[in-house]
């Protein structure tokens, strides 16, 4: 016996196909009912007899609607055929296939020929006539293809399917059944509220668009529901288990309405288990959603005619912004989106941000891209969006998009707020995760937590403010970022001087970043290039495992100002150059940040830097540029303290002082005291002072470069003084004696009230006269020894 196709659902039996060529493998396949008078439809289970093998042997009563409307009952024909071996000739309307003989019944069917149109584009036309197995088209191909042209043709079913939809709507709502087969449609299917569409599977029930009219601008999408409004939305519509193939859709000029499914104002609607592919614009575009679900769909090559900048072109997108205080909500779960042009999954906020009125959950989806224009998942203006447990990947290193983002992109939408991006896996893209302040809206209150980001070409997590308002209360915690071309986590102001307040960056792991950037300051685990106030940079672990690309643990860029910030407990070991790079300024509570290796310094300060609060530096630290320590002294708390011990276990070369001033290029000193030195100076030749103390604008004490001690208040010595040499640079004058010999005169002390002269008699006989440079105001006393 030949087969009939049925679907058994609870108390009803739906006979989908009646005849001798029912498809194999469909549950409930029974005997041949083609001569029994049975028609396709839905039957009460009590009137259907099924044998022990599960085959229908008898149906005792006619069909009862029970809310099911089979498109076959309204004249639809699932007779679409795919061929891959058609031959075309430029300028000739005749075509042939090696595997199929065209028949008289094919006349009038719509046909699409891949690559046979002008400039190798698709050619959509109809079959004019058939002769000897060959078909003649109403429009001749413009390209010759020998035996490899891919062709699809079939009867236009748009009117029949629309009739089924209308019948279901007029009957108070119901489900339109799309049986197994390919159903060609040459115009849109207009949807109505309360009506659902159910196929027999993604690969079994196919709607194939072949039209002589461009899609969009009056022919909106394959399934179009655009006549509802806020007060009368589409309600309780379920679309499941079928495929829409829009590869043959054409557009002379781009229209964002050219979608596989386009609907606006939807309530309690579901789109699930669909396969939507090759739409000119967005695959599934549904707007203003309340309590809706998008689940388990496969969407491939959406936006194939989008240039990468126009509206639409996403795998899944929905607009928000009812603006009437209603909560807009949708759950998007378990979908796979591959190679959409603009976004994999994205919302588009069109009205001003509606406080506490918009919600979504995007979870468990897979978004993949190999192109340069696609962003992964994006929140453009929703309050309280949740993006969790998704896998988002891009293998094209030339992409300009982000894996997951709130704001950004090229659409002029606001950014989302108070959302959560958590536990996602992101690979590739320009920025793995991006929060972007746009216009007057900032991603305030967003949390980015528990994500794994690998190999983005720029930043792992990019917190950017290109708008005009302050960004507030963003938390970036517990993320793992590796292999970023630039920094692992970057906080950047790209327009003017907007600031970031109360940012929490904590418990993140950033390693092996800085792989491609030539800017040293961006070769860091955490990169700060903005005005930041408040917040924490705490307990992060930034390191390089040996590739040497991540030079710094935390980098503060030139011009950046980080104030009132707690920077504590960061583990900055094993970065290729140092733990910190301070080109900007940092102040706040800075303590217990760890990082030292034998081949790397701990801190590098390279500009005008201010350190306030209690700061602890351990290991080898390099400070270049101006460093300002602004902490006040307090009881038992010196502003600066060195707690290390004096080294006393080397030789004259290695027993360096605890604190050493030694400019670059100075010749090493090899006679340091081997018992240790607390403070030392090893300087190149110069004529200044080694030490100079000033009190209230007056010099009180100095040691010159020659070792001379100059004290304005005298010198009190409590112990013995050993003088090994006297160096006197006062002018010495020699006068010959009147008889023989000579005398040498000098005046080393020439003060106003105290003067001292030295007269050295060298075998002097007779007299010698000399006038000292500074005259005595009193009779001098002569002291002889």
PEBEL-V145996 format. One line per field, one symbol per residue. ss: DSSP state (~ for helix, > for strand, _ for the rest). Layout:
ss->???
This chain:
ss->___>>>>>>__>>>>>>____________>__________>>>>~~~>>>_____>>>>________>>>~~~~____>_>>>>>>>>>__>>>>>>______~~~___>>>>____~~~__>>>>>>>>>__>>>>_______>>>>>>>>>>_>_~~~~~~~~~~~~~___>>>>>__>>>>>___>>____>>>>>_____>>>>>______>__>___>>>___>__>_>>__>>>__>>>_______________>>>>>>>__>>>__>>>______>>>>>>>_>>>>__>>>_______________>>>>>_______>>>>>>__>>>____>>>>>>>________>>>>>>__>>>>_____>>>>>___>_>>>>__>>>>_______>>>>>__________>__>>>__>>>___>>>>>>>>__>_____>>>__>>>____>>>>>>>_____>>__>>>__>>>______>>>>>_____>>>__>>>__>>>________~~~_>>>>>>_>>>__>>>__>>>________>>>>>____>>>>>>>>__>______>>>>>__>>>>>>>__>__>__>>>>>>___>>>__________>>___>>>____>__>_____________________>>>_________________>>>_______>>>>>>>__>>>>>>>____>>>_____________________>>>>___>>>>>>>>>>>____>>>>>>>>>>>____________________
